[in-house]
Amino acid sequence: MNIYKIQTDYSYKNISAKDEVTINQFKDFKGQTLAGMWKVPEFQLLEDVTDVKSEKNSEQTKKRDFDARSYGNMLFIKNEFDSLFNQMNIELLPIIIESGEPGFSFFNVLDIVEAIDFSNLDYQQSMEMLKSNNIKFIKAHIGELQIFRDKKLITFYYCTEGFKTLIEVNGIKGLEFEQVGAAT
C-alpha cells in the first residue's frame, strides 16, 4: 500500500498567520482534540502582508482558487467539502482567511499512530530512509485509516491512495501528494 505525504501545491497562493497568537495556538499540538479550547485563528494571503518585493511579485502570479492548503503542521480545507470526511476521525474547526476567501476549516487529524517502522535502524539509517522517500510504514498500525500522523514525526500528514483519490475525484485544489513509502 503506497503512502503519501500531504503538501501544499505552490502554484496556488500562500497564506500567512495574522499574528503570533495564531501560531502559538498550534505549537504544542500533538493531534489531541481542540474543540473545547479552540480560538478561531486568522490568516491572510501572503501577498497582502509581505514587504519583500520578489515574494509579493511571485505571489501575485499564483492561482487564487485553492480549496485546501497545508501550512506548517496545519491542514485547511474549504467548508463545502466537510461532509466528505464524516467517516474519518477528525475535527473540522473554523478558521478565517482574510481577503474575501470563503469559509475554511482546520482539518484536525486525531489518528496518531506509530506508523513508521524505525526498528533495527540507527539514527543515520533512519535519516537516510526519510530523505530517500523510501519510508517503511507498518500496515498493521495504519489499518483502515485514510489519513494519519505518525507519533514520532507528528508535524506531517500522511495518507493512503484512498484519501488521495477522494481529494482528486472531488476536484479539491491546492494540495500535492508526494509518495514517500509503502506500508507492508
N, C-alpha and C positions, 0 to 999 in steps of 0.2 A: 504494500500500500504506500503510494507516494505521499510525502508530507511537504507542505509549502509554508513559507514564512510570508505573512501578510505585510505589505509595504505600501507606501504612497506612490502613486503614479505622478511623477514630477512634470508631466505635460499639462497638469491642472494647477491652478493657483494654490499657493501655500497659505496656511493660516498661522497666526501667532497669538499666544496668550496675551490678554489685555493688561494683566498686571501679575506681580509675584504671588498674590493670594491665590490666583488660579493655579499656578504651578505648584505651590506649596500644598494644595489640597491633594495632589497626586503623589507627593514624594514618598510617603510610607505605604502606598498602595501595593497590596500583595494578592489581589483577587478576592478580597473579602466583600461582603455586601456593604453597599454605601447608601442605600435608600434612606435610612433613618437619619443620616448626618449630611446629606447632600446639600451643597450650596451651589446653585446654578452658576457655572463658570462662564466667563465671556471671552470670546476670541474675536480676532479681526483678520481680514485679509492682509497678508504680509505687505502687499504693495501700498496699503493705506498707512502703514506705520514705519516702514524702513526709511532711513535717511541716506542709505547707500545707493547712489545713482545707478550703478550697474545692476544691483539687485532689483531696484524698482523697475528698471527697463526690462529686465528678464521676466519679472512677474507680469508685467503688462502685456506680454506676448502670449501668455499661457491661457488655456481654456478655463472658463469660469463655471461651467455647468457640471460641477462634480456632485456626486451623490454620497460619497464616503471619503474619508481621509484617515490616514494613520499619522499621528503626531506624537513623537516620542513613545511613551508607553501607553498611549491612548488611541482608541479607535472610535471614529464617529461615523454615523450613518443618518441619512435623511429619515425623518419620522414616517414618511409614506411607505417605507419598507419594513416597519416594525413587525407587522403580522407574519412576515416570512420566518421569523426567528422564535415564534411562540413555543416551539417544542425544545428549545435549547436552554441550558442552564446559564442564563444571562440576566442582567438587569439593563433596561434601557432608561437612562436618566437624561433629563433635558440639559441642553447647553444652548448658548446663544453665540451665533456668529454674526457680527455686525455687518454692515454694508448691504443690507437687504437680502441676505441669504435666508432661504426658507428654514423651517424648524429642523433641528438636528438632535440626535441623541448620542450620549456616550454609551458605547457598547461594552458594558462591564462583564467580561467573561469570568464566571465563577468556577469553572473547571480548571483547577490547578493540579497537575499530575506529575509524577516522576516519569516523564515521557522519554527523556534522552538517556541512552544507555552509556554511562561512563565507566561501567565495570571493567576492571583489568586494564584501565588506561591511566597513565601518569598525567601530570599537568600538561606536558608538551604534547603528548599524543591527543589529549582532549582538545587542545587548541588547534592542532592540525586538522582534526576531524571537523571541528566547527568551521574553520576557514575554507576547507575544501568543498563545502556543501555536500558532504557525504556523511551526514549525521545519521547515526543508528538510533532509531526510535523503538520503543518497546510496545508492540502491538497490544499485548495483554493489558497494559496500563491505559492505553488510549481507548480501547474497546470500541464502542459505537459513537464516540464523540466526533463531532464535525469540526469544532473549533476548541482550542485549549491553549493553556500557557504551561510552560514547564516550571517545575518547582525551583530549579537552580537558575534558569535563565528567564526569570519572571517578566522581564520587560518586553519580550517578544510574543507575538500572536502567531500560533501555528494552526494549520487546518489541513483537512483531508481533501481529496478530489471532490467529495460531495458538497462541501461548503464552497469551494472554488466554482463548481458548476452552478450552484444556487445563485451566486453573485453574477456570474456571466449570463446565465439564462434570463435573469431579470433585468439585464442591462444596467447594472449598478456601476457607475463610472467613478474613477478616482483611486482605485487600488490596483496593485500589481501582486502577483503571486510568484515567488521565487521557489522553485523546487530545491529543497535543502537536504533531502534524505528520504529514507524509507523506513517504514515500520515492519518489523518481522517478528 
